[in-house]
Amino acid sequence: MNELFRKPRGKGGTIMQRRQLQYFIEVVDCGSISAAAQKLFVAQPSLSRTINALEKEMGCELLERTSKGVRPTQTGRQMYY
């Protein structure tokens, strides 16, 4: 299995998990964290934390948050496609 998808070990740096990528894709597809949370059957704050953790691991913003929802940044689009 690709190292990218292994679970984090210990207190050191974390490794991106498949769930984080699935959630990111759903958020982009829905254009809204709230809508994606409903579709994924997870709480919106939990989904937001997961996306924030992914952005922190990547070292860049993947989503542009607006009052009308979210859209991927240039880096987010590259990751999505």
C-alpha positions in Angstrom: 0.0 0.0 0.0 1.2 3.5 -0.8 2.9 5.2 2.2 0.6 8.2 1.6 -2.3 6.2 3.0 -0.7 4.6 6.1 -2.1 5.5 9.5 -0.1 8.0 11.6 2.4 6.5 14.1 3.2 8.0 17.5 3.3 11.7 18.3 5.5 12.6 15.4 4.4 13.9 12.0 1.2 12.4 10.6 0.7 10.8 7.3 -2.2 11.7 5.0 -5.0 9.1 5.4 -7.3 7.8 2.7 -10.3 9.2 4.8 -8.9 12.7 4.6 -8.7 12.5 0.8 -12.2 11.0 0.5 -13.5 13.9 2.6 -11.6 16.5 0.6 -13.0 15.1 -2.6 -16.6 15.1 -1.3 -16.2 18.7 0.0 -15.0 19.8 -3.5 -17.8 17.9 -5.2 -20.5 19.4 -2.9 -19.0 22.9 -2.8 -19.8 23.1 0.9 -18.4 21.6 4.0 -21.9 21.4 5.5 -23.4 19.7 2.5 -20.5 17.2 2.4 -20.9 16.5 6.1 -24.5 15.6 5.6 -23.7 13.4 2.6 -20.8 11.7 4.5 -22.9 11.3 7.7 -20.3 13.1 9.8 -20.6 16.2 12.0 -19.6 19.4 10.2 -17.0 20.4 12.9 -15.4 17.0 12.6 -15.2 17.3 8.8 -13.8 20.9 9.1 -11.1 19.6 11.5 -10.2 16.8 9.1 -9.8 19.2 6.2 -7.8 21.6 8.4 -5.5 18.8 9.4 -5.0 17.8 5.8 -4.1 21.4 4.9 -1.7 21.5 7.7 0.0 18.3 6.6 0.2 19.6 3.1 1.5 22.9 4.2 -0.9 24.9 2.1 -4.6 25.8 1.8 -6.5 23.5 -0.4 -9.9 25.2 -0.1 -10.9 28.8 -0.4 -13.7 29.4 2.1 -16.3 32.0 1.2 -19.7 32.9 2.6 -21.2 31.0 -0.3 -19.3 27.8 0.3 -15.9 26.5 -0.6 -13.9 26.1 -3.8 -10.5 24.5 -4.3 -7.4 26.7 -4.5 -5.0 26.1 -7.4 -3.2 23.5 -5.2 -6.5 22.0 -4.3 -7.5 21.7 -7.9 -4.2 20.0 -8.7 -4.8 17.5 -5.9 -8.4 16.9 -6.9 -7.7 16.2 -10.5 
